[in-house]
Amino acid sequence: MDIGYIIAMIGMGCMVGLSGSGSAIGLAIGGQSLLGALKKNPSCFGSAFIPFVMPSTQGLYGFVGFIMYNGMISSSISVFQGAVVLGAGIGMGLACLISAIQQGKICASGIAAIGGGHNLSSTTLILGAFPEFYAILSLVAAILMQGLLKA
């Protein structure tokens, strides 16, 4: 087993682990707000549920990245190629971690307002989409970095 393979596996772990952790934290933030909103207004579940689940997508992006890279890694991967996977994993993992947490905070505020009787579902979705954009960019960057593995 080569050092390149070990480096790549660390990158794969970062890709899935950090993005999944961000989603879990973001969902917990939104979930706490949703429970509070439901105490005030039990009928708001439908309009507050979509903002609650928004941070879950970052974990899915990490898993998609993992699947994309998984088929390209073998025990004979070079150190350079391992470093590419590590870079993609850390970059994507951190972007998804941070964006999911921040998205959870935005959505939690919107959910609290929805629970208070304000019609802010659309506004919450629009504002929640901005951190999502950077998670998507990190997935696109990881896809583009795959080209370096073929060199």
N, C-alpha and C positions, 0 to 999 in steps of 0.2 A: 504494500500500500504506500502510495506516494504522498508527499506533503501537500501537493496540489489537491488531492482528493479530500484530505482532512480540511483544508481551507474552504473548499467548495461546500462541504457538509456543514461547516459553521455558518456559511452564508445562507444555505437552505434553511437552517434552523432559525436564523434571524428573520428571514423572509416570512416564515409562517408564525413563529413565536411572537415577534413584536407586533405584527399586524393583528393577530388574534387577541393579544393582550389589550391592544388599543380598543378593539371592538368590545371586548368584555367590559372594560372600564367605561367606555362611552355608553354602552347599554345600561350599566348600573346607574350612571348619572341620570340618564333619561328615565329609567324605571322608577327611581326614587321620586322624580317629579311627577310621573304619571300616577303613581299611587296617591300622592298628595292631591293631585287634581281630581282624582276619582272620589276622594273624600268630600270635596267641595261640590262636585258636579258629576254624579254617576253616569250621566248620559253623554259625557265627552269622550268616552273610550274610542269610538270610531274615528273621530277627527284627530285625536291625539296619538293614536297607535302608529301611524306612518312616521311621524317625527321620532317616535321612540325607537323604531327599528333602523333608522337611517345609519347609525354608526356600525351596524353589523356588516355593511358592505366591505369595509376595509379588511376585515378578516377573510372575506371571500377573495379579494384581490391578492392577498398573500398566498392563499391556497392555489389560485390560478397560476401565479408566478412559480410556485413550487412545482406544479404539474408540468409547466413549460420547460423548466430547467432539469427536472428529474430524468427525462429521457436523453439528455445530452451529457450526462456525467457518468464517467466510468472510472475504474480504479487507476487507469493510466492517464488521467487528466493532468495537464502540465500545471506548473505553479502559476503561470500567467493566467491560464484559463480558470484555475481555482480562485485567483484574485478577482477576476471578472465576476464570478458568481458571488464571492464575498461582498464585493462592492454593490452589486445589484441587490443582494439580500439586506445589507445594512441600510442602503439608501431607501429601498422600498419599505422595509420594516419600520424605520424611524418615521418616514412620511406618513405611513398608515397609522402608526401608534399615535402620533401627535394629532393628526387630523381627526381621528375617531374620538379622541378625548375632547378636543375643542368643538367638534360637531355635537357631541353629547351635551356640552354646556349650552350651546346655542339652542338646541332642540329642547332641553330642559326648561329654559326660559320661556320658549314658545308654548310648551305644554302647560306650564303654570298659568300663562295668560289664557289659554284655551279653557282650562279648568275654572278660571275666574269669570268665564262668560264672554270673553273677547273672541271675535271671529278672526283669528290670526293663523289659521291652518296653512293657507297658501303662502303667507309671508314667512312662516317658520320653515316651510319646505324650501323656499327660494334662498333664504339666508343659510340654511343648513347645507345647501348644495355647494357653497363656496369652499369650505374645507375639503369636501368630497373631491373637488376638482384637482387638488394637489395629490390626493391619493391616486387618482386616475393617471395623472402625469407620471407618478413614480412607476406605475405599472407599464405605461408606454415606454419609459426610459429603460426599464428592465427588459422589455421586449426588444428594443433597439440594441441593447448591450449583448443580446444573444448572437448578433452578427460577429462579435469579437471572438466568440468561441470557435467559429469556423475558420478563423484565420490561421 
